[in-house]
Amino acid sequence: MNENSRNTIPVGPYHPLLEEAEYFTLTVDGETVVDIDLDIGWMHRGHEYLSEQRTFTQSIYLVERICGICSTSHPLACVHAIEDVDNIEIPPRAAYIRSLVGELERIHSHLLWLGLAGHFIGYDTLWMWSWKYREPVLEMCEKISGNRNHYGMMRVGGVARDVDPGQVPEMMDILDMLEKKMQMVAGAAKDDPVLHSRLKGVGVLSNQDAIDYCAVGPTSRASGVPGDVRKDEPNDAYGWVDFDRIVLQNGDVYDKLVVRVLETLESIKIIRQCLEALGESNGEILNNVKEIPPGEGIGRYEAPRGEVFHYVRTDGTNRPIRHKVRAPSYVNIPTYTASCRGIPVADALITLAAVDPCYCCTERDIKVLTPDRDPSNLDLLELSREKTDRIRREINGS
Amino acid sequence: MPDAEKFLERMGDKITEVVHKPKRLYFVVKDDDLSEVAEYLFHIMKCRLSTATATEVHRGIEVLYQFSDDSTGDYYCPRVVMTDKEHPSMHSITPIVKGAEWIEREMMEFWGIEFRGHPRPERLLSKDHPQNLDQPYRFRRLS
């Protein structure tokens, strides 16, 4: 291959589709992507360090704000980690409520992605369907927690808020409607020749690459890797409810889409079982946890994008001495190196979007060194501008 | 953890300070033995690397790798302790586990740890940072 025929296409620092800050350098030979380099570090977070300055209860609120979509997954993994330090049990009713909220989040996240994916490939009907049927799910979240996002439900030892059994029949009706609509969307997605021709065989992540890159969630399950925390380590109510693990084999964008659509139907099954259990009885929702002993704990939860992992190390005080957060996108984004090589440029963007990347989850902290004062948001803005200017100069060759 | 017994039997001479909790096995491994332990966990036991965590403690800087056995839901966590806080250095496992590339680069950046044998020892988050950052990001609380 002639090196001189290669060109570089910058994608970013704002994703043309996903509207988050990241930067890819696609090296192309004609129409074919021959290499891709990823550059993150565009957002300034610092939640691991901030969490270590806060009490356990405050940390739960903090990690809830890592991501607007996974606003149950992070706090749930966080409380699992803290509970793992001392093997703290939770009441059965709290377990059902946790799984209920977690699955509602999975449905609205998958529908959000499905709508965006439809929009990316010019299939706006799919986008409008998905976002239309996402609304009742968000309304259910609002009925349960008072918020469409950032539910504030998780506590060490249980949950903060009970589900009113009187609301269960109404929510069951919404589920019945949603199930019919999702079956229609699933049928449309699986049978639509346009989706087949646009997505099948595009951006294939092989089974071996998914294993090598330690990919998680729908990204790996579409490549035949069966990992699903809900089945592998069934926390909360997942050991008591009946649902299937969705695994497909081709690893292309189409299979990633189908995995998410079918998982939505499984989530509806789980929610229905949780609501049945919650409607039949009352009980405690929170065990009183007075202190966390010295030790370390691992907590994880199957977020919509895959396993979200939290590690907490404690010293007997009311705050962690180390809190590690690993979002699923952190291990899924590097798979681009495998899935984008050899594909046409036109397929690259939908392939980049297919893992449902979340960059605000992925980013870590950045320390800005200013000698005489604390950094302000203007310093951060200035840093971003300098970086953008440098890249612009490099591209223009001046 | 039935597989843990097999693991302890096979790797027992390479690990110390074993902490056995339900579904969790934490242990300390020497830097020179880390590659062999990682190879066994990843290739023989088919574990997946969830992530790795660096922590500063009184005795030095610890790096804890978290391997998940998805067939059982168990975690195997080899811990490497580096007592030289000024110039912490250890072997990289990225040549064995490709999925360790980013997290080792991140630890390199945040904690100043040198990962010997890493195929791409560059900064992950701040390679374009306009300021000359020649010190680790994380504030050293215990030094």
Interface residues (C-beta under 8 A of the other chain):
Chain A: D39 I40 G41 Y49 D84 N87 I211 D212 Y213 C214 A215 V216 P226 G227 D232 E233 P234 E296 I298 R300 E307 F309 Y311 R313 I321 R322 K324 R326 Y330 V331 P334 E363 R364 D365 I366 K367 V368 L369 L383 E386 K387 R390 I391
Chain B: K21 P22 K23 R24 Y26 R48 L49 S50 T51 T53 T55 L64 Q66 S68 D70 S71 T72 G73 Y75 C77 V97 K98 G99 A100 E101 W102 I103 E106 F110 L124 L125 S126 K127 D128 H129 P130 Q131 L133 Y137 R138 F139
